[in-house]
């Protein structure tokens, strides 16, 4: 692969592409995507946030919690790779996380506040990494292909952009 920031298992390349298509630095991207996320959810009230678009799908609150959870997991992975301790990190079951997250018993405002705080922490984490640390790689979720620290930041943004499209198309 020509650019290190795209070093990641194939499944995650769609998120990386979405992020890179925004044409911003990682810090600008993370900030801008969270701003747009908050604006999108400003159109939603708690009643609408408690609804799924069809049987068996997540409510908007569960989807929001999912994005927060994935960001935390990706930041943990990035920190482990950047610190040289992340050769083989375990995966996680996002459906099990969603089931146990208690998102539907929280207010939308509370979840949005958490999203903003987590994003602020993520931006600070990625800003703390040197250029060399951003190139560090490791493996997670039994993937044979490694992921770079920088790719994990791009995945956070791309994953959120992906879910923004779903919210617009199926919930609003």
Residue pairs with C-beta under 8 A, 6 or more apart in sequence:
1 7
4 134
4 135
4 148
4 150
4 151
5 16
5 20
5 134
5 148
5 150
5 151
5 154
6 13
6 16
6 20
6 151
6 154
7 137
7 145
7 146
7 147
7 148
7 151
8 16
8 145
8 146
8 147
8 148
8 151
8 152
8 155
9 141
9 143
9 144
9 145
9 147
10 145
12 147
12 151
12 155
12 158
14 158
14 162
15 154
15 155
15 157
15 158
15 159
15 161
15 162
16 151
16 154
16 155
16 158
17 158
18 157
18 158
18 161
18 162
19 29
19 154
19 155
19 157
19 158
19 161
20 154
22 29
22 32
22 33
22 157
22 161
24 32
26 126
26 150
26 153
26 154
26 157
27 123
27 126
27 127
29 154
29 157
30 119
30 122
30 123
30 126
30 153
30 156
30 157
31 119
31 123
33 157
33 160
33 161
33 164
34 115
34 116
34 119
34 160
36 164
37 67
37 115
37 160
37 164
38 112
38 115
38 116
40 164
40 167
40 168
40 172
41 49
41 60
41 64
41 108
41 112
41 167
43 172
44 60
44 108
44 171
44 172
45 108
46 107
46 108
48 60
48 171
49 59
49 60
49 61
49 64
49 108
50 59
50 60
50 61
50 104
51 59
51 60
51 171
52 58
52 59
52 62
53 170
53 171
57 170
58 66
58 98
59 103
59 104
60 108
60 167
60 171
61 103
61 104
61 106
61 108
61 111
62 98
62 101
62 103
62 104
63 163
63 166
63 167
63 171
64 103
64 108
64 111
64 112
64 115
65 98
65 101
65 103
65 106
65 111
66 94
66 97
66 98
66 101
66 163
67 115
67 159
67 160
67 163
68 111
68 114
68 115
68 118
69 94
69 97
69 98
69 101
70 94
70 156
70 159
71 118
71 119
71 122
71 156
71 159
71 160
72 118
73 92
74 152
74 153
74 155
74 156
74 159
75 121
75 122
75 125
75 152
75 156
76 89
77 86
77 89
77 138
77 140
77 147
77 152
78 125
78 126
78 129
78 149
78 152
78 153
79 125
80 86
80 89
80 138
81 136
81 137
81 138
81 147
81 148
81 149
81 152
82 129
82 133
82 134
82 136
82 149
83 133
84 136
86 138
86 139
86 140
87 138
87 139
88 138
88 139
88 140
89 138
89 139
89 140
89 141
90 140
90 141
91 140
91 141
91 142
92 141
103 111
122 153
122 156
126 134
126 153
129 149
133 149
134 148
134 149
134 150
135 148
135 149
135 150
136 148
136 149
137 146
137 147
137 148
137 149
138 146
138 147
139 145
139 146
139 147
140 147
147 155
